[in-house]
Amino acid sequence: RTIGDLLGEAKASGNLGNTLKVLGNFEEAIACCQRHLDISRELNDKVGEARALYNLGNVYHSKGKNVASAGTHDPGELPEDVKNALQKAANYYEKNLTIVTELGDRAAQGRAFGNLGNTHYLLGNFRSAVLAHEQVQQCASKEF
């Protein structure tokens, strides 16, 4: 930031966000990932934007799973704060998916569909989970 390297700041913010997520500091992780997203959009860096959206999805997914694991809940039968976090995760994965599809990055599409399927499963949206996981198979196939 001191030297005005916005791209470097964006990447560092994303890395810091991922590390804070692992430590369970979800709100700080969200702030860092949001900074990564904001800078990427400012620079019109689609690859960076896609990564930031994916990382935000991962933070919210982890946050939801972390809170959910504190109790014993069946998929779909979750407290409202857990549902909200998981729904935000799904929204970020879908936004990521839009960009990586435009970029033609099949591997990133597969990862996004996989995480989207896992998120829908936790939310109890089983049909959506199946559809997303079927898309992972298509991303891996040569006919995609």
Backbone as JSON Lines, residues from 0, in Angstrom:
{"i":0,"aa":"R","n":[0.84,-1.19,0.0],"ca":[0.0,0.0,0.0],"c":[0.88,1.25,0.0]}
{"i":1,"aa":"T","n":[1.96,1.21,0.77],"ca":[2.85,2.37,0.88],"c":[3.45,2.76,-0.46]}
{"i":2,"aa":"I","n":[3.77,1.77,-1.28],"ca":[4.39,2.08,-2.58],"c":[3.37,2.22,-3.7]}
{"i":3,"aa":"G","n":[2.1,2.1,-3.37],"ca":[1.05,2.3,-4.37],"c":[0.85,1.13,-5.31]}
{"i":4,"aa":"D","n":[1.26,-0.05,-4.91],"ca":[1.11,-1.24,-5.75],"c":[-0.26,-1.86,-5.48]}
{"i":5,"aa":"L","n":[-1.28,-1.4,-6.21],"ca":[-2.64,-1.88,-5.98],"c":[-2.79,-3.37,-6.25]}
{"i":6,"aa":"L","n":[-2.17,-3.86,-7.32],"ca":[-2.28,-5.29,-7.62],"c":[-1.65,-6.11,-6.49]}
{"i":7,"aa":"G","n":[-0.5,-5.68,-6.01],"ca":[0.14,-6.37,-4.89],"c":[-0.7,-6.31,-3.63]}
{"i":8,"aa":"E","n":[-1.32,-5.15,-3.39],"ca":[-2.19,-5.02,-2.22],"c":[-3.4,-5.94,-2.34]}
{"i":9,"aa":"A","n":[-3.95,-6.04,-3.54],"ca":[-5.1,-6.92,-3.75],"c":[-4.73,-8.36,-3.44]}
{"i":10,"aa":"K","n":[-3.61,-8.82,-3.99],"ca":[-3.19,-10.21,-3.76],"c":[-2.87,-10.45,-2.29]}
{"i":11,"aa":"A","n":[-2.21,-9.49,-1.66],"ca":[-1.88,-9.63,-0.23],"c":[-3.15,-9.67,0.61]}
{"i":12,"aa":"S","n":[-4.14,-8.85,0.25],"ca":[-5.41,-8.85,0.98],"c":[-6.1,-10.2,0.85]}
{"i":13,"aa":"G","n":[-6.08,-10.76,-0.35],"ca":[-6.67,-12.08,-0.56],"c":[-5.97,-13.16,0.25]}
{"i":14,"aa":"N","n":[-4.64,-13.13,0.25],"ca":[-3.87,-14.11,1.02],"c":[-4.14,-13.96,2.52]}
{"i":15,"aa":"L","n":[-4.17,-12.74,2.99],"ca":[-4.46,-12.49,4.4],"c":[-5.87,-12.97,4.75]}
{"i":16,"aa":"G","n":[-6.82,-12.71,3.87],"ca":[-8.19,-13.18,4.1],"c":[-8.26,-14.69,4.22]}
{"i":17,"aa":"N","n":[-7.56,-15.39,3.35],"ca":[-7.55,-16.86,3.41],"c":[-6.94,-17.35,4.71]}
{"i":18,"aa":"T","n":[-5.88,-16.7,5.16],"ca":[-5.23,-17.1,6.41],"c":[-6.13,-16.83,7.61]}
{"i":19,"aa":"L","n":[-6.76,-15.66,7.63],"ca":[-7.67,-15.33,8.72],"c":[-8.86,-16.29,8.76]}
{"i":20,"aa":"K","n":[-9.33,-16.73,7.61],"ca":[-10.42,-17.71,7.54],"c":[-10.03,-18.98,8.27]}
{"i":21,"aa":"V","n":[-8.82,-19.47,7.99],"ca":[-8.34,-20.71,8.62],"c":[-8.25,-20.54,10.13]}
{"i":22,"aa":"L","n":[-7.92,-19.33,10.57],"ca":[-7.82,-19.05,12.0],"c":[-9.18,-18.84,12.66]}
{"i":23,"aa":"G","n":[-10.24,-18.79,11.85],"ca":[-11.58,-18.59,12.38],"c":[-11.95,-17.14,12.6]}
{"i":24,"aa":"N","n":[-11.14,-16.22,12.1],"ca":[-11.43,-14.78,12.21],"c":[-12.22,-14.35,10.98]}
{"i":25,"aa":"F","n":[-13.47,-14.77,10.93],"ca":[-14.27,-14.63,9.72],"c":[-14.56,-13.19,9.32]}
{"i":26,"aa":"E","n":[-14.86,-12.34,10.28],"ca":[-15.18,-10.95,9.93],"c":[-13.96,-10.23,9.35]}
{"i":27,"aa":"E","n":[-12.79,-10.46,9.94],"ca":[-11.57,-9.86,9.39],"c":[-11.25,-10.45,8.01]}
{"i":28,"aa":"A","n":[-11.49,-11.75,7.88],"ca":[-11.25,-12.41,6.59],"c":[-12.16,-11.81,5.52]}
{"i":29,"aa":"I","n":[-13.41,-11.58,5.86],"ca":[-14.36,-10.98,4.92],"c":[-13.89,-9.6,4.5]}
{"i":30,"aa":"A","n":[-13.43,-8.8,5.45],"ca":[-12.95,-7.45,5.14],"c":[-11.76,-7.5,4.19]}
{"i":31,"aa":"C","n":[-10.84,-8.43,4.41],"ca":[-9.67,-8.54,3.53],"c":[-10.07,-9.01,2.14]}
{"i":32,"aa":"C","n":[-10.93,-10.0,2.08],"ca":[-11.37,-10.51,0.78],"c":[-12.18,-9.45,0.03]}
{"i":33,"aa":"Q","n":[-12.95,-8.67,0.76],"ca":[-13.71,-7.58,0.13],"c":[-12.75,-6.53,-0.44]}
{"i":34,"aa":"R","n":[-11.66,-6.25,0.28],"ca":[-10.65,-5.31,-0.23],"c":[-10.04,-5.85,-1.52]}
{"i":35,"aa":"H","n":[-9.73,-7.15,-1.54],"ca":[-9.22,-7.8,-2.75],"c":[-10.21,-7.6,-3.9]}
{"i":36,"aa":"L","n":[-11.49,-7.82,-3.62],"ca":[-12.53,-7.67,-4.64],"c":[-12.62,-6.23,-5.13]}
{"i":37,"aa":"D","n":[-12.63,-5.29,-4.19],"ca":[-12.76,-3.88,-4.56],"c":[-11.61,-3.42,-5.45]}
{"i":38,"aa":"I","n":[-10.39,-3.79,-5.07],"ca":[-9.22,-3.39,-5.87],"c":[-9.25,-4.05,-7.24]}
{"i":39,"aa":"S","n":[-9.59,-5.33,-7.27],"ca":[-9.64,-6.05,-8.55],"c":[-10.65,-5.41,-9.49]}
{"i":40,"aa":"R","n":[-11.78,-5.02,-8.97],"ca":[-12.78,-4.35,-9.79],"c":[-12.29,-2.98,-10.25]}
{"i":41,"aa":"E","n":[-11.62,-2.26,-9.35],"ca":[-11.07,-0.95,-9.7],"c":[-10.06,-1.08,-10.84]}
{"i":42,"aa":"L","n":[-9.27,-2.15,-10.83],"ca":[-8.24,-2.38,-11.85],"c":[-8.79,-3.11,-13.08]}
{"i":43,"aa":"N","n":[-10.08,-3.47,-13.04],"ca":[-10.71,-4.27,-14.09],"c":[-9.95,-5.58,-14.31]}
{"i":44,"aa":"D","n":[-9.5,-6.17,-13.21],"ca":[-8.76,-7.44,-13.21],"c":[-9.76,-8.57,-12.99]}
{"i":45,"aa":"K","n":[-10.23,-9.17,-14.09],"ca":[-11.26,-10.21,-14.01],"c":[-10.77,-11.46,-13.28]}
{"i":46,"aa":"V","n":[-9.52,-11.83,-13.48],"ca":[-8.98,-13.01,-12.79],"c":[-8.94,-12.74,-11.29]}
{"i":47,"aa":"G","n":[-8.48,-11.57,-10.91],"ca":[-8.45,-11.21,-9.49],"c":[-9.85,-11.11,-8.9]}
{"i":48,"aa":"E","n":[-10.76,-10.55,-9.67],"ca":[-12.15,-10.45,-9.21],"c":[-12.74,-11.84,-8.97]}
{"i":49,"aa":"A","n":[-12.5,-12.75,-9.91],"ca":[-13.0,-14.11,-9.76],"c":[-12.41,-14.77,-8.51]}
{"i":50,"aa":"R","n":[-11.12,-14.6,-8.29],"ca":[-10.49,-15.19,-7.1],"c":[-11.06,-14.6,-5.83]}
{"i":51,"aa":"A","n":[-11.27,-13.29,-5.81],"ca":[-11.82,-12.64,-4.61],"c":[-13.24,-13.14,-4.33]}
{"i":52,"aa":"L","n":[-14.06,-13.29,-5.36],"ca":[-15.41,-13.8,-5.18],"c":[-15.38,-15.23,-4.65]}
{"i":53,"aa":"Y","n":[-14.49,-16.04,-5.21],"ca":[-14.35,-17.43,-4.76],"c":[-13.92,-17.46,-3.29]}
{"i":54,"aa":"N","n":[-12.94,-16.61,-2.94],"ca":[-12.46,-16.57,-1.56],"c":[-13.55,-16.1,-0.6]}
{"i":55,"aa":"L","n":[-14.34,-15.11,-1.01],"ca":[-15.46,-14.68,-0.17],"c":[-16.45,-15.82,0.02]}
{"i":56,"aa":"G","n":[-16.72,-16.57,-1.04],"ca":[-17.59,-17.74,-0.92],"c":[-17.03,-18.73,0.09]}
{"i":57,"aa":"N","n":[-15.72,-18.96,0.02],"ca":[-15.09,-19.9,0.94],"c":[-15.17,-19.43,2.39]}
{"i":58,"aa":"V","n":[-14.99,-18.13,2.61],"ca":[-15.07,-17.6,3.98],"c":[-16.47,-17.79,4.54]}
{"i":59,"aa":"Y","n":[-17.48,-17.42,3.76],"ca":[-18.86,-17.58,4.24],"c":[-19.23,-19.05,4.4]}
{"i":60,"aa":"H","n":[-18.73,-19.91,3.5],"ca":[-18.98,-21.34,3.61],"c":[-18.37,-21.86,4.92]}
{"i":61,"aa":"S","n":[-17.12,-21.49,5.18],"ca":[-16.44,-21.92,6.4],"c":[-17.13,-21.38,7.64]}
{"i":62,"aa":"K","n":[-17.55,-20.13,7.57],"ca":[-18.25,-19.52,8.7],"c":[-19.53,-20.29,9.0]}
{"i":63,"aa":"G","n":[-20.3,-20.6,7.97],"ca":[-21.54,-21.35,8.15],"c":[-21.29,-22.74,8.69]}
{"i":64,"aa":"K","n":[-20.3,-23.43,8.14],"ca":[-19.98,-24.77,8.61],"c":[-19.48,-24.74,10.05]}
{"i":65,"aa":"N","n":[-18.7,-23.73,10.4],"ca":[-18.14,-23.61,11.74],"c":[-19.25,-23.44,12.77]}
{"i":66,"aa":"V","n":[-20.19,-22.57,12.48],"ca":[-21.31,-22.34,13.4],"c":[-22.21,-23.57,13.44]}
{"i":67,"aa":"A","n":[-22.43,-24.18,12.28],"ca":[-23.3,-25.36,12.21],"c":[-22.72,-26.54,12.97]}
{"i":68,"aa":"S","n":[-21.39,-26.66,12.96],"ca":[-20.76,-27.81,13.61],"c":[-20.84,-27.72,15.12]}
{"i":69,"aa":"A","n":[-21.17,-26.54,15.64],"ca":[-21.31,-26.38,17.09],"c":[-22.53,-27.14,17.61]}
{"i":70,"aa":"G","n":[-23.47,-27.42,16.73],"ca":[-24.67,-28.17,17.11],"c":[-24.79,-29.39,16.23]}
{"i":71,"aa":"T","n":[-25.83,-30.13,16.44],"ca":[-26.09,-31.29,15.59],"c":[-27.34,-30.98,14.78]}
{"i":72,"aa":"H","n":[-27.09,-30.68,13.51],"ca":[-28.19,-30.3,12.63],"c":[-28.14,-31.15,11.38]}
{"i":73,"aa":"D","n":[-29.3,-31.49,10.89],"ca":[-29.38,-32.14,9.59],"c":[-29.28,-31.06,8.53]}
{"i":74,"aa":"P","n":[-28.82,-31.43,7.31],"ca":[-28.78,-30.44,6.24],"c":[-30.14,-29.79,6.05]}
{"i":75,"aa":"G","n":[-30.14,-28.47,5.92],"ca":[-31.37,-27.72,5.73],"c":[-32.04,-27.31,7.02]}
{"i":76,"aa":"E","n":[-31.71,-27.96,8.12],"ca":[-32.29,-27.61,9.43],"c":[-31.24,-26.87,10.24]}
{"i":77,"aa":"L","n":[-31.04,-25.62,9.87],"ca":[-29.96,-24.83,10.43],"c":[-30.49,-23.54,11.04]}
{"i":78,"aa":"P","n":[-29.76,-22.99,12.02],"ca":[-30.13,-21.67,12.53],"c":[-30.05,-20.62,11.42]}
{"i":79,"aa":"E","n":[-30.79,-19.55,11.59],"ca":[-30.89,-18.52,10.55],"c":[-29.54,-17.91,10.18]}
{"i":80,"aa":"D","n":[-28.66,-17.68,11.18],"ca":[-27.36,-17.08,10.87],"c":[-26.5,-18.01,10.02]}
{"i":81,"aa":"V","n":[-26.64,-19.3,10.22],"ca":[-25.91,-20.28,9.41],"c":[-26.45,-20.28,7.99]}
{"i":82,"aa":"K","n":[-27.77,-20.28,7.86],"ca":[-28.38,-20.23,6.53],"c":[-27.95,-18.99,5.77]}
{"i":83,"aa":"N","n":[-27.93,-17.85,6.48],"ca":[-27.53,-16.6,5.83],"c":[-26.1,-16.66,5.33]}
{"i":84,"aa":"A","n":[-25.2,-17.19,6.15],"ca":[-23.79,-17.31,5.75],"c":[-23.66,-18.23,4.54]}
{"i":85,"aa":"L","n":[-24.35,-19.36,4.57],"ca":[-24.27,-20.31,3.45],"c":[-24.91,-19.75,2.19]}
{"i":86,"aa":"Q","n":[-25.98,-18.99,2.33],"ca":[-26.6,-18.38,1.15],"c":[-25.66,-17.35,0.54]}
{"i":87,"aa":"K","n":[-24.96,-16.58,1.39],"ca":[-23.97,-15.63,0.87],"c":[-22.86,-16.38,0.14]}
{"i":88,"aa":"A","n":[-22.44,-17.51,0.71],"ca":[-21.41,-18.32,0.04],"c":[-21.89,-18.72,-1.35]}
{"i":89,"aa":"A","n":[-23.11,-19.22,-1.44],"ca":[-23.66,-19.64,-2.73],"c":[-23.7,-18.47,-3.7]}
{"i":90,"aa":"N","n":[-24.1,-17.3,-3.23],"ca":[-24.16,-16.12,-4.1],"c":[-22.78,-15.76,-4.64]}
{"i":91,"aa":"Y","n":[-21.76,-15.81,-3.78],"ca":[-20.4,-15.49,-4.23],"c":[-19.88,-16.55,-5.2]}
{"i":92,"aa":"Y","n":[-20.18,-17.82,-4.95],"ca":[-19.75,-18.87,-5.87],"c":[-20.41,-18.68,-7.24]}
{"i":93,"aa":"E","n":[-21.68,-18.29,-7.25],"ca":[-22.38,-18.07,-8.53],"c":[-21.77,-16.9,-9.29]}
{"i":94,"aa":"K","n":[-21.43,-15.82,-8.59],"ca":[-20.78,-14.68,-9.25],"c":[-19.41,-15.07,-9.79]}
{"i":95,"aa":"N","n":[-18.67,-15.87,-9.0],"ca":[-17.38,-16.38,-9.45],"c":[-17.57,-17.22,-10.71]}
{"i":96,"aa":"L","n":[-18.58,-18.06,-10.69],"ca":[-18.85,-18.96,-11.81],"c":[-19.13,-18.18,-13.09]}
{"i":97,"aa":"T","n":[-19.83,-17.09,-12.99],"ca":[-20.11,-16.26,-14.17],"c":[-18.81,-15.78,-14.8]}
{"i":98,"aa":"I","n":[-17.89,-15.3,-13.98],"ca":[-16.63,-14.76,-14.51],"c":[-15.73,-15.86,-15.05]}
{"i":99,"aa":"V","n":[-15.57,-16.96,-14.31],"ca":[-14.66,-18.0,-14.79],"c":[-15.21,-18.69,-16.04]}
{"i":100,"aa":"T","n":[-16.52,-18.68,-16.2],"ca":[-17.11,-19.2,-17.43],"c":[-16.77,-18.28,-18.59]}
{"i":101,"aa":"E","n":[-16.89,-16.96,-18.37],"ca":[-16.51,-15.99,-19.4],"c":[-15.03,-16.12,-19.77]}
{"i":102,"aa":"L","n":[-14.21,-16.43,-18.76],"ca":[-12.77,-16.58,-18.99],"c":[-12.41,-17.93,-19.6]}
{"i":103,"aa":"G","n":[-13.36,-18.87,-19.6],"ca":[-13.11,-20.19,-20.16],"c":[-12.24,-21.07,-19.28]}
{"i":104,"aa":"D","n":[-12.22,-20.81,-17.99],"ca":[-11.39,-21.58,-17.05],"c":[-12.2,-22.75,-16.51]}
{"i":105,"aa":"R","n":[-12.06,-23.9,-17.17],"ca":[-12.85,-25.07,-16.8],"c":[-12.51,-25.6,-15.42]}
{"i":106,"aa":"A","n":[-11.25,-25.57,-15.05],"ca":[-10.87,-26.05,-13.72],"c":[-11.53,-25.2,-12.63]}
{"i":107,"aa":"A","n":[-11.51,-23.88,-12.82],"ca":[-12.15,-22.99,-11.85],"c":[-13.66,-23.19,-11.84]}
{"i":108,"aa":"Q","n":[-14.24,-23.48,-13.0],"ca":[-15.67,-23.76,-13.06],"c":[-15.98,-25.01,-12.24]}
{"i":109,"aa":"G","n":[-15.17,-26.03,-12.39],"ca":[-15.37,-27.27,-11.63],"c":[-15.31,-27.03,-10.13]}
{"i":110,"aa":"R","n":[-14.31,-26.24,-9.7],"ca":[-14.2,-25.93,-8.27],"c":[-15.42,-25.17,-7.78]}
{"i":111,"aa":"A","n":[-15.86,-24.19,-8.56],"ca":[-17.01,-23.39,-8.16],"c":[-18.27,-24.25,-8.08]}
{"i":112,"aa":"F","n":[-18.49,-25.08,-9.1],"ca":[-19.66,-25.96,-9.06],"c":[-19.6,-26.92,-7.88]}
{"i":113,"aa":"G","n":[-18.41,-27.45,-7.57],"ca":[-18.26,-28.37,-6.44],"c":[-18.61,-27.68,-5.13]}
{"i":114,"aa":"N","n":[-18.09,-26.49,-4.92],"ca":[-18.38,-25.77,-3.68],"c":[-19.84,-25.33,-3.63]}
{"i":115,"aa":"L","n":[-20.36,-24.95,-4.78],"ca":[-21.77,-24.58,-4.84],"c":[-22.65,-25.78,-4.48]}
{"i":116,"aa":"G","n":[-22.3,-26.95,-5.0],"ca":[-23.04,-28.17,-4.66],"c":[-22.96,-28.49,-3.17]}
{"i":117,"aa":"N","n":[-21.78,-28.36,-2.59],"ca":[-21.63,-28.62,-1.16],"c":[-22.43,-27.63,-0.32]}
{"i":118,"aa":"T","n":[-22.46,-26.38,-0.76],"ca":[-23.22,-25.35,-0.04],"c":[-24.71,-25.63,-0.12]}
{"i":119,"aa":"H","n":[-25.18,-25.96,-1.32],"ca":[-26.61,-26.27,-1.47],"c":[-26.99,-27.5,-0.65]}
{"i":120,"aa":"Y","n":[-26.1,-28.47,-0.56],"ca":[-26.36,-29.65,0.26],"c":[-26.59,-29.23,1.72]}
{"i":121,"aa":"L","n":[-25.68,-28.41,2.25],"ca":[-25.81,-27.96,3.64],"c":[-27.1,-27.18,3.86]}
{"i":122,"aa":"L","n":[-27.52,-26.42,2.85],"ca":[-28.75,-25.65,2.94],"c":[-30.0,-26.53,2.81]}
{"i":123,"aa":"G","n":[-29.81,-27.78,2.42],"ca":[-30.95,-28.67,2.22],"c":[-31.56,-28.54,0.84]}
{"i":124,"aa":"N","n":[-30.88,-27.85,-0.06],"ca":[-31.33,-27.71,-1.45],"c":[-30.74,-28.87,-2.27]}
{"i":125,"aa":"F","n":[-31.26,-30.05,-2.04],"ca":[-30.63,-31.25,-2.57],"c":[-30.66,-31.33,-4.1]}
{"i":126,"aa":"R","n":[-31.74,-30.89,-4.7],"ca":[-31.82,-30.92,-6.17],"c":[-30.77,-29.98,-6.76]}
{"i":127,"aa":"S","n":[-30.63,-28.81,-6.19],"ca":[-29.61,-27.87,-6.67],"c":[-28.21,-28.43,-6.44]}
{"i":128,"aa":"A","n":[-28.03,-29.14,-5.33],"ca":[-26.73,-29.76,-5.05],"c":[-26.39,-30.8,-6.1]}
{"i":129,"aa":"V","n":[-27.36,-31.63,-6.45],"ca":[-27.14,-32.65,-7.48],"c":[-26.8,-32.0,-8.82]}
{"i":130,"aa":"L","n":[-27.55,-30.99,-9.18],"ca":[-27.31,-30.31,-10.46],"c":[-25.9,-29.7,-10.51]}
{"i":131,"aa":"A","n":[-25.49,-29.09,-9.41],"ca":[-24.15,-28.5,-9.38],"c":[-23.08,-29.57,-9.49]}
{"i":132,"aa":"H","n":[-23.25,-30.68,-8.77],"ca":[-22.25,-31.75,-8.83],"c":[-22.22,-32.43,-10.2]}
{"i":133,"aa":"E","n":[-23.36,-32.47,-10.87],"ca":[-23.37,-32.98,-12.24],"c":[-22.56,-32.08,-13.16]}
{"i":134,"aa":"Q","n":[-22.59,-30.78,-12.89],"ca":[-21.8,-29.84,-13.69],"c":[-20.3,-30.05,-13.48]}
{"i":135,"aa":"V","n":[-19.9,-30.47,-12.29],"ca":[-18.49,-30.78,-12.04],"c":[-18.05,-31.87,-12.99]}
{"i":136,"aa":"Q","n":[-18.88,-32.89,-13.14],"ca":[-18.55,-33.98,-14.07],"c":[-18.41,-33.46,-15.49]}
{"i":137,"aa":"Q","n":[-19.29,-32.57,-15.9],"ca":[-19.21,-32.01,-17.25],"c":[-17.95,-31.18,-17.43]}
{"i":138,"aa":"C","n":[-17.55,-30.46,-16.4],"ca":[-16.33,-29.65,-16.49],"c":[-15.11,-30.55,-16.7]}
{"i":139,"aa":"A","n":[-15.17,-31.74,-16.14],"ca":[-14.04,-32.67,-16.24],"c":[-14.06,-33.45,-17.56]}
{"i":140,"aa":"S","n":[-15.22,-33.47,-18.22],"ca":[-15.31,-34.26,-19.45],"c":[-14.8,-33.45,-20.65]}
{"i":141,"aa":"K","n":[-14.49,-34.14,-21.7],"ca":[-13.96,-33.49,-22.92],"c":[-15.06,-32.84,-23.74]}
{"i":142,"aa":"E","n":[-16.32,-33.22,-23.5],"ca":[-17.42,-32.67,-24.3],"c":[-17.87,-31.32,-23.82]}
{"i":143,"aa":"F","n":[-17.37,-30.81,-22.72],"ca":[-17.84,-29.57,-22.11],"c":[-17.66,-28.4,-23.05]}
